[in-house]
Amino acid sequence: DGEVNELVWKCLGYRRGPDGAYDNTEVFPKWRDKYPDPPDVVGVQRVYTKEIDEPVLRANQALVNSIPMKYKGGIREHLGKVGFRGFKLEGLTPNKTRRAQCANWLLYYREALYGLTLEELIAQKQRNIEEENRRLREAGQSLRVATAAAPPGASPSAASPSTEAAAAPVKQQQP
């Protein structure tokens, strides 16, 4: 569980300094605002009382919610090629579930985010919105409106947990 946390934190942009403290300057801005220190996303304590487990659950949910829909089935897609048929409910624990969710996020990170700067992710999101709006206009449906301006003080090399979080909130608008 600790190794999964460490790997997710590294991909999110947290860096451990020589003193053991974490530096969050490369963490994606909206994630950094919510989690200035790297959150436990698996539950290394394995204590499931509300006081202890609630922050772990919320951090894991935030991580999972940052995965765009087209990447949600990453584990099935990638491991299905080697015979993976899914999980059995028997013996499934919160930690196993959360590790699988982290693995899915890591696959999304590898496929969509690795090596891209914040500015590139914002531009990519804007292109995706424009393409979606083109399709919606052709179908006579509502358009998506979003601004893709970089947040103040954003680092050009910041890793992003999601291009969905890169821009301002998205809302529906009638044509």
Salt bridges, closest charged atoms under 4 A:
ASP1 OD2 - ARG46 NH2 3.09
ASP1 OD1 - ARG99 NH1 2.36
GLU6 OE2 - ARG16 NH2 2.36
GLU26 OE1 - ARG15 NH2 3.96
ASP53 OD1 - ARG98 NH1 2.76
GLU54 OE2 - ARG58 NH2 2.61
GLU111 OE2 - HIS78 NE2 3.86
GLU111 OE2 - ARG110 NH2 2.92
GLU131 OE2 - ARG134 NH2 2.36
GLU131 OE2 - ARG135 NH1 3.47
GLU132 OE1 - ARG144 NH1 2.74
GLU138 OE2 - ARG134 NH1 2.70
GLU164 OE1 - LYS125 NZ 3.71
